Structure formats: structure tokens, C-alpha cells
Amino acid sequence: MGAMLCAFTFFALRLLLRLDELQPLAPDALSLMLDTGGFLSLVIGGWLGGKLVYGYGVGQDQE
């Protein structure tokens, strides 16, 4: 959950920094770094979530 919250923070920060009077601005180095950080956080969160479900069986019925 922490990785997904981190990704949300990266993408929300990028959105807030790149809007100028509701007009999108061209990407710069900072916005590309925030996008990369958000993407990596999504990948890590997805991997950890898959590990919980498929590796440890979290959320599955124990029959």
C-alpha cells in the first residue's frame, strides 16, 4: 500500500507542478523524473501485491 501511495504522490505532484492556469505545459526534466518515480513505484507495488496473493495466498479461501 505504501508503494501505491508513493506512486499517487509522485503523479499528483507532477500534475500540480505542470499546470499553469489549467493549461498543460511541456514536460521538463523534473516532470520526467516524477513520472519515472511514479512508474517504478507502481511496478514495485504490483510486484509486492502479486507476491502477497500468489506467493503467500493472502485473501484466498483456505479449504
N, C-alpha and C positions, 0 to 999 in steps of 0.2 A: 504494500500500500504506500509505503514511503517513496518508493521509486516512481510510482504513478503520480503522487502529489508533487514530486520534484519536476517531473515532465510537465505537469499542468502549470507549475510556477514558471518554468522556462518559456513555455509558449505564451502564457498570459503576459509576462514581462516583455516579450518580443512584440506582441500586439500593441501594448500600451506605449512602448518606445517608438514604434514605427508609424503611429497615426498622427497626422497633423490636420486638425480640423476635419476629421472623418475622411480624409483623403490618404490613401496608402502611399508611402514613399518607397523609393527604390531601395533594394537591400544593400546593406554595407557589411563590413567585417563583423561588427558586433551582432547584427541580426543573424548572420550565418553561423556564428559561434553559438548563439542561443538556440537556433534550430538544431544544430548538431548535438548540443547537450540534451535537448528535449528528446530527440530521436534515440540517443543512446540510453536515456532513462527509460523510454518506452520498451526498448529491446530488453534491458535488464529486468524490468518489471514483468514483462511477458515470460521471460525465461524462468524467473523465480515462481511465478504463478503456475506455470506448467509443471515445474518441479514439485510444487505442493500437491497438485491434483494427480499427476501421473506417477510421481515418484513415491509420495507418502500416502496417497489415497484420501486426502482431505476433502470432505464434502461428499464422499461416496458411502452408500449403504454397506454395512458390514453384515453380510449374510452367511 
